[in-house]
Amino acid sequence: MAAVSAHCALRSDKIAALSGSSSSFSGKVLPRHSHFSGVSVPAFPVLRRSISCQASSAASSASSVNGKAKAELKDFLHISDFDKDTILKILDRAAEVKALLKSGERTFLPFKGKTMSMIFAKPSMRTRVSFETGFSLLGGHAIYLGPNDIQMGKREETRDVARVLCRYNDIIMARVFAHQDILDLAKYATVPVVNGLTDYNHPCQIMADALTIIEHVGHLEGTKVVYVGDGNNVVHSWLLLAAVVPFHFVCACPKGFEPDKETVKKAQQAGISKIEITNDPKEAVHGADVVYSDVWASMGQKEEAAYRRQAFQGFQVDEALMKLAGPKAYFMHCLPAERGTEVTDGVVEAPNSIVFPQAENRMHAQNAIMLHLLGF
């Protein structure tokens, strides 16, 4: 990835500092010197600390029946659950650990001896491979549970799944349809729960997107991000990020396909960012740092695909729309893309398309999220 900002990139001496003179990171301190979007990040010790449900089961048995014993753990369910400093520190950590892995360093193993359950009610290539690979590279073992392995909410209640898995695993990631499922997992599990996607939001994707913007634009704060398409779960997470970190977010969508009104209201009332919802993509993209697109019919909406193609006429991101955005505008897409539908092949393959660095950053952003949740 050539266009990496000085805010994110680590010099070779920093990589050496991260690696240390020892062949193992056990008990060492992973230096965190970089200044990320104007935020100075303190050092975090790498601790050999057990966060397993077995260690916390005694506390859980003494707690109330609702299973809320969380000790110092916190789930990653919505970006807006965290303050600006925490979000920027997680992004800074993502950049540092990414640089460490890119350097070939393989002795930083904070997740050694830890396991993660990955619940997939919705299948996904990027979510599975990025979580499983990232957790493995940092020493852990991830267990894939597909749609037919659990049938959460059908074969077994979500609260029971949560209370069983946390007795085996140190962390749970779930990619589900109903947002209530992720809320119930977090409520009843005594280990951290990571939202890998719900029909309502997609926070890990937006953290990866934010990291990618910082690498290429040079900063996140003050940028103009224009999303063109359906007001879906990706848009909701952009809005929740805009409620925490200041930037200009525009959603250009057809009438009747706007994002959730309460989420828009929350972002606007936060008074942090400039938020616009419009039905005119050509006007929206002027001066954009990033033009962002997603499929018009998400998983579970495929029966609406033909109808949506008609409704979304004029909302394809093509070369003409990118020209209106200006020569400095990058194109992003969370993938998979339906080339020739919401975006042309030419835009995906253009030099200013950063969709593949964006996809790679799913792993690095998620690694940093898990490091934060597990106390490293």
N, C-alpha and C positions, 0 to 999 in steps of 0.2 A: 504494500500500500504506500504509494509514493507521497501523496499529499497529506502528510501527517503534521498537525500543528505542533508548535513548540510547547503548547499547553499540555499535550498528551505524550509526546515522544520522550523517551528516556535516552540520555547520552550513554555511551558505552561504560563510562565510569559509574553511572547510576546502576546499570545492569550488574556491574561487578560488585557494587555495594549490596545489591539485592541478593546476589549469589553468596557473598561472604567467603571467608577463607575455608570454612568447613564444608564437607561434602553433604551435610544434612542441615535442614532448617529447624530440626527439633530443638525447642527451647530457645531459639534465636529470636531476634527482633527483625522484622521485615521493615527496612527503612521506608519512610514515606515523606520524601522531601519536596515533591513537586508542588507547584502552585497552579491550581486548576480553576480557570475562570475567576481568578482573583481571590480564591480561597486557599489559605495556607493550611495544609493538612498535617496534624501531629502524628507522631509515630504510634503504631499499634503493635503491641507484643503478640507474637505467635505463641499461643498457649496450648499446652497439652491439657485440655479441659474436656471432661466427659459431658456431652449434652444429650446423651441417649435417654430414651424413655425409661430404661431400666433404672438409671440413676435418679430419675425424677419421679418414679412410680410411688415412692414413699410419700412424697409431698402431695402427689395426686390423690392418694388414698385418704389423706387427711383433709383434702379440700372438699368443697361442696360437690354434689352429684353432677352438676352441669359440666364438670371437667375443665374448668377455666384455669387450672394451675399452670401458669406460664413462667413463673420465676422471672428471669430477666430476658426471656426470649420474646421475640416479636415476629409476627408473620409479615410476608410481603404480598399484600392483597390489592392495594391501591397505592399509586405513587403519592397521592395527597395525604396518606397516613404519616408521611415523613416530612420534616422541615427541609428548607432549602440547603442548609449546611450538610445535612445527612445525605441528601441526594447527590450533591456535588462530591462529597467524600467517597461515596460508592462509585461514582463515575471515575474519579481520580484513581481509586484502587483498581478499577477495571483496566485502565490504561497501563498501570504499572505491572499488573500480573500478565497482561497481554504482552508487554515488552519482554517480560521474563520468559514466557513460553516461546516467544519468537526467537529469543537468543539461544534456544536449545536447552536451557536450564530445566532439569527434571528432578531436582532434589528437594524442591519446595512441595511438601506433601502434607498440608494441614488436615486433609480429610482422611489420612491413613487410619484404617480401622473403623471408618464410619460408613454407613449405608443409607441409601435414599430410595424410597418407593416413588415411582413415577406412574401416576394414574392417568390413563388416556381414555376418556370417554369419546374424544375426538382424535382420530389419528393425525399425525403430522411428521414430516421428515425433519424439518429444521428444529422443532422443539425437542424431539426425541434425541437426535444426534448431538445437538449442542449441549443439552443437559448431561447426557450420558458420557460424552467425550470429555466435557469440562470437569465433571466430578471425578472421572477416572484419572485425568492428567494431574489432578491435585491429590491423588492417592486414595480416593473413595471408590465404593462399589454401588452402582445404580441398578435397580431392579425394575424392569418394564412390566407394567400391568395393563394389558390392552382392553379394548371394549368388552370382550367376552370373558376376561379373567375375573372381574369383580361384579360387573353389572350393578354398580353402586346406585342405590335408591330403588332397585328392582329386586335383585336377589338378596341384598343386604342393605340395611339402613346406613346412611352416610355416617351418622354418629357412632355406629358400631364399627364401621370400617376404620374410622379415625382412631378409636380407642384400641383397636387391635394392632394396626400398623405402627403406632408410636411405641409399642412394646417391642418391636423388632428393629425399627429404623430411627436414625438420628434426625431425619428431615423428610418431608413429603412434598412432592410437586404434583400438581393436578391440572390437567387440561380438560375442562368439562363444558357442558352446555349451560346449565342453569347457574347463575351467579350464587344462588342460595347454597348450592353444593359446596362451593369453596368457603363460604362463610361458616357452614356447619362443620366442615373439616377443621377449620381453624379454631372453632369454638370448643370442639371436643378433643382435639389432639393436644398432647403436652409437649410436642416438638414443633419446630417451625414449619409452617405451611407456605409454599410459594405458589402464587397464582400463575400457571402456565398459559392460561387463556380461559375466559368465560364469554358467554354471549354479551355480557355487559362491558368488559374491559380486557386489555392485553398489556399489563404494565411492563413485563420483561421486554416486549418488543420495543416499547417507547424508550426504555433505558438504553437499549442497543442503538436506537435511532439517535438519541441525544449524544451518545459517545461518538457516533459516526459524524454527526454535524460538527462537533467540536474538533475532530480530527481534520475535517476538510475545510470548513468555514473558518475555524480558528477559535470559535466561541459559540456558546448557546444563547447566553443572555443578549437580548436585543435583536436577535435574528427574526426574519419573517419566514414562517413556514406556512405554505398554502397546500391544503389537502383538497383534492378534487375527486369527488365520487360520493359513495354512500356514507351517511352519518352513522357509522357502525362502532364496534367496540374499540377499534384503533383510534377513532376520533375521540371517544370518551376518555381514553388514556392520555391523549394529547391535551385535552381540556383539563384533566386533573393535574398534569405536569405544569400547565400554564397557571394553575392556582397556587403554585409553589415557586416556580422559577420565572422571572420576567422575560417574555418574548412576545412577538406578534403572531397570533395564530388565526388563520382564516380557513373556514370550511366552506367550500363551494359545492353545493349539492342540489339536485332537482327538488322542486317543491314536493313535500310529502315524504322526503327521505332525510330530513334534518336530524341531527343528533338529539338525544334525550334532553328535554327542556330543563329538567332539574339540574342536570350536569352542566349545561351551558350557564344556567343561573349561578351555580356554585362557583364556576370559574370566573364569571364576570364580577360577582360580589366580592371575591377575594381581593380585587383591586390590584392585582400583581401584574397582569399582562393585558395587552389589547386583544380582545376577542371579537371576531366578526363571523357571522353566519350569513352567507349570500347564495343567490341562485345564478350568479353570473361568473363563470370561471375565467372568462377573458379579462374582466376587470380585476378579478381577485389576484391573478398571478403577477401583475405589474410590480416590479421591484422585489420579487421573491428571492430569498437565498436558497430555498428548497421548494420544489414542487413534488408533492407526494400523492401516490395513488394506491388503490387496493382493488380487489375484485368487486364487481358490482353485485354479485350474488355469493354470499358467504356460505360456509358449510351449514346445511340445514335449510338453505333457501334455494337450492338448485331447481326446484320445481317452478320457481318464479323467474328463472333466468331469461326466458324469451320476453316476458313482460318487462323485466328490468332493462333489457337491451333497448327497448323502445323508449322507456321513461328516461334513460340516461343519454339519449342522443344529444350531442353537443358537449358532453363531459369527458370525452376521450382525451387523454394527454398525448398529443401528437407534436410533430416538429413545429407546427405553426404556433401552438400554445406555448411551447418552450421558448420560441423566439420572442413572444410577447413578454415572457418572464425576464428576459435579458440574458446576455452572454455569461454572466457569472452564476446563474441559477443551476443548482444540482437537481438531478431527478432521483427520487427514492421510491421504493415499493417494498412492502413487507413480504411479498412472495407467498404462494405461487402466483405468477402473473398469467393472465389469459391474453397473450399477445394478439393484437388485432382487435381487442375488445376495449378494455379500459385504458390500454396504452399500446402504442405502435411498437413494432419490432425495432424500428430505427431509434426510438427514444431509449429503449432498454439498452441497446448496444452503443449508444453515443458516448463520446469521451467524458461527458459530464454526468453520466449515470454512475451512481455509487451503490447500486443495489446489492452487489456481491460483497463488498466490504461491509455493508450494512448487515447482510446475512451472517457473515463471519462474526460480527460483534455481538450477536445473540449469545454466543458461548462466553465471551469475555465479560459482558455485562452480568450475565447470570452467575458466573463464578464469583464476581464481586458481591452480588446480592447474597449468595450463600455464605461467603466468608463473613459478611456483616452479621447475618442471622445466627451463625454458629459461634460468634464471638472471637473471630480471628482478625 
